[in-house]
Amino acid sequence: MAQYFREKMETMPRDELDSLVDERIRYTVKYAYENSPFYRKWFDENHVNPQDVREHEDLRELPIISGKTVRENQPPETEAFKFKSTDWKDVFTIHETSGTSGTPKSFFLTWDDWNRYAEKYARAFVSQNFTSGDRVVVCASYGMNVGANTMTLAAQKIGMTIIPEGKCTFPVRIMKNYEPTGIVASVFKLLRLASRMEAEGIDPQESSIKRLIAGGESFSEESRAYVEEVWDVPVYNTYGSTEGTMCGECSEKAGLHVPEDLVHLDVYDPQLENFVDDGECGRIVLTTLLPPGAKTGNLLLNYDTDDTTVVVTREKCDCGRTHMRILNPQREAETVWVMGSPFNRVDVEQGVFQRDNMDHLTGEYEAFIYGDEEEVTMRVSMECRDPASCDRDMIQDRFLKSFLKYKPALHEAHADGSFNIIFNFTSQEGLEFYNVRGRPKRLVDRR
């Protein structure tokens, strides 16, 4: 029997859902004009009447903003936070992004914002068959980042128990003592945890874990399949951000459901000039959606996330949910161009995680791009379980076949010697990123 967190909303017929979205777009744009200094100035300077924005297609008439826009409209660039959209007395918490691309972006959340954020994750949890009584380890940082706290609030709404570790380096005794039924962590954290458990005589497949959530970064289907093999449980995908994009894959694993009543997601062409058709890859542009009468601490219209995706379908899912589904988003910052052809870190990961390779590899890898316009080299380093017995020729062959299979321009460049791929095999903890603090950068362009 299908389970829902908010059945009426999650199964709303498409025509009713579209009407609801347009109603909330109208209210949200009106709220933006009345409460956001940035948007009030933009509407006035461009002589745009907020009342003319009636439906989702009308959003094309509004500016597409970016993280750069947000940073340019907050201290120290301005005296005030121009995107703050409510009085200070209504602000419950203040958050900042990581700041990896410059000055951290500031976000202001009301208690109602938190409840809307939590509802998005609660819907995802329930769609992945989590329920009251589940005990879930959260391996995401608590603090200025909203993800871990949002999941914790979502768990309270469902009746789940959270084990708020924050990191996945917790003692293995946690698994024995509290018998968690789920873990939220990245693919690599889940693999490292499994290795630590095996080293202490605990078989991950015999543990209390019933399902896993791979969040925090995009991943290849090959790496997901390998994690499922190691743990012998389903692995589900979630996608979220401080800006409010929380999408979750249901038990059907046929794309991530977008909570369309709470966040509007458009997919634009690379030039950010127009929407692309469903089924075509483009950049994710999101808009906060508010129910009529609601308030928000931070409001974003047409926010370019720097991530890319494809709308899989707007048809009803086999799980019964009607909200649109998208492919696992990929970060634009993790995409490089070689000989006029793009590829993403996930493409490299797919080559690493070819099943035969995993008898020899831990899954940890990093790739570096060198060269110029005439000749480019990608060096792929992979961590071996046992360097002495690692079948390097087989691994290289499997990687190349996978990586070049659907990239004709790169395949040709590789054949004529203008795009070289070389391989480096290391012992465990021999990769460069082990010597650098923070999240590993697995595809680095050093040109």
C-alpha positions, 0 to 999 in steps of 0.5 A, spaced: 500 500 500 502 506 497 504 511 503 504 519 503 506 524 508 500 529 505 496 524 500 492 530 497 497 534 495 502 529 493 497 525 488 493 532 486 491 531 479 496 535 474 491 540 472 489 542 479 496 542 481 498 547 475 492 551 477 495 551 484 502 553 482 500 559 478 496 561 484 502 561 488 506 564 483 501 570 483 502 571 491 509 570 491 511 575 486 506 580 490 509 578 496 516 579 493 514 586 491 511 588 497 517 585 502 523 584 498 528 590 497 531 587 491 525 585 487 521 592 489 527 596 486 527 591 480 520 591 478 520 599 479 526 600 475 524 596 469 516 598 469 514 591 470 507 590 474 507 584 479 500 583 477 502 582 470 505 575 472 499 571 472 502 564 471 509 560 470 510 562 463 510 569 465 516 568 470 520 569 463 519 576 464 523 577 470 530 577 471 534 570 472 539 571 478 545 567 481 549 567 487 553 573 485 546 577 485 545 575 492 552 576 494 552 583 490 546 585 494 548 584 501 554 586 506 559 588 505 557 590 498 551 593 500 549 596 507 543 592 508 541 585 506 536 586 500 534 579 499 531 579 506 524 579 505 521 579 512 522 583 519 527 581 523 522 579 529 520 574 524 527 571 523 528 564 526 535 562 524 540 565 519 544 561 515 550 562 510 552 557 504 559 554 504 562 560 501 567 556 496 565 560 490 566 567 494 563 570 500 558 566 503 551 567 501 546 569 507 539 566 508 534 568 513 529 563 515 522 564 519 519 558 523 514 557 517 520 556 512 523 551 516 516 547 516 516 548 509 523 545 508 522 539 513 515 538 509 519 537 503 524 532 506 518 528 510 515 527 503 521 524 501 522 520 507 515 517 507 516 516 499 522 511 501 518 507 506 521 510 512 516 510 517 515 511 525 520 507 529 525 508 524 532 510 526 536 514 522 544 516 522 545 523 519 552 524 516 551 531 514 553 537 518 549 541 523 550 548 523 550 554 518 548 548 513 540 547 513 540 540 510 541 536 517 537 540 521 531 540 516 532 532 516 531 532 523 525 536 523 522 532 518 523 526 522 520 529 528 514 530 523 514 522 521 515 519 528 522 517 526 528 517 531 535 521 528 542 519 530 545 526 529 552 524 528 554 529 523 560 525 520 560 518 518 567 517 522 563 515 528 565 509 532 562 502 529 559 501 536 553 506 534 551 501 529 551 495 534 548 499 540 542 503 537 541 498 530 539 504 526 535 502 520 537 507 515 543 512 514 544 519 510 551 520 507 554 520 501 556 514 496 563 514 499 562 515 506 557 509 506 563 505 502 568 507 508 563 506 513 562 499 510 569 497 510 570 500 517 565 495 519 568 489 516 574 490 519 571 490 526 567 483 524 561 486 522 558 484 515 554 490 513 549 486 509 547 483 516 546 489 520 540 493 522 540 497 516 534 497 511 535 502 506 540 508 505 540 515 502 545 518 498 545 525 499 550 531 498 553 530 491 551 527 485 553 520 483 553 515 478 548 509 477 554 504 477 556 507 484 549 507 487 549 499 484 555 498 488 553 501 494 547 497 494 551 490 493 555 492 499 550 493 503 544 489 500 539 494 501 536 499 496 539 506 496 535 512 494 537 519 492 535 526 495 537 533 492 537 539 496 540 546 497 540 552 502 536 555 497 530 551 498 530 545 493 529 539 496 527 533 491 527 526 493 527 519 489 521 515 491 521 507 492 520 506 484 527 510 483 524 513 477 527 520 478 526 525 483 520 528 485 519 535 485 515 538 491 511 543 486 507 546 491 513 549 495 518 550 490 517 551 482 523 548 478 524 550 471 529 548 466 533 553 462 537 553 456 545 554 457 544 561 455 538 562 460 534 565 455 528 560 455 525 553 457 528 547 454 523 541 453 522 536 457 527 530 456 532 535 454 538 537 459 538 544 462 540 549 468 535 548 474 532 555 475 528 555 482 522 560 484 520 560 492 513 558 492 508 561 498 501 559 500 497 565 500 498 569 506 504 566 508 511 569 510 518 568 508 525 570 510 528 569 504 525 569 497 528 567 490 525 568 483 528 565 478 534 563 481 540 559 477 542 554 481 548 552 477 546 545 477 543 541 471 538 536 470 532 533 465 525 533 466 523 526 466 516 526 466 510 530 469 506 524 468 503 520 474 508 515 477 507 508 479 508 510 486 501 514 485 505 521 486 503 526 480 509 531 482 514 532 476 520 528 476 527 530 474 534 526 473 539 526 478 542 533 478 549 535 476 553 541 478 555 545 473 562 547 477 564 539 476 563 539 468 569 541 464 570 542 456 575 538 452 575 539 445 569 542 445 565 537 448 563 537 455 563 531 461 562 531 468 565 528 474 559 523 474 562 521 467 569 519 470 565 516 476 561 511 472 568 509 469 571 508 475 565 504 478 565 499 472 563 492 476 569 488 474 573 494 477 570 494 484 574 487 485 580 491 485 578 498 487 576 501 493 572 506 489 576 512 491 578 516 485 580 523 483 582 526 476 586 532 473 586 535 467 592 538 464 594 541 457 592 547 452 588 548 446 592 543 442 593 537 446 589 535 453 591 530 458 586 527 463 590 523 469 585 519 473 588 516 479 584 510 483 585 507 489 587 500 489 585 495 495 592 491 494 596 495 489 600 488 488 594 484 485 590 490 482 589 488 474 591 495 471 590 493 464 583 490 465 581 497 469 583 501 464 580 498 458 573 498 462 574 505 464 575 507 457 570 503 454 565 506 459 567 513 459 568 514 451 562 510 449 557 516 448 562 521 447 564 521 439 568 527 439 572 525 445 572 518 442 575 521 436 580 526 440 582 520 444 584 516 438 588 521 434 592 523 440 589 530 442 586 527 448 590 523 452 587 519 458 593 516 463 592 512 469 595 512 476 594 507 481 595 508 488 595 504 495 590 506 500 590 513 502 595 515 496 590 520 493 592 527 493 585 529 496 587 526 503 592 531 504 587 537 503 581 539 508 574 539 506 570 535 501 574 532 496 575 535 489 574 529 484 575 532 477 580 538 477 581 542 471 589 545 472 589 548 465 
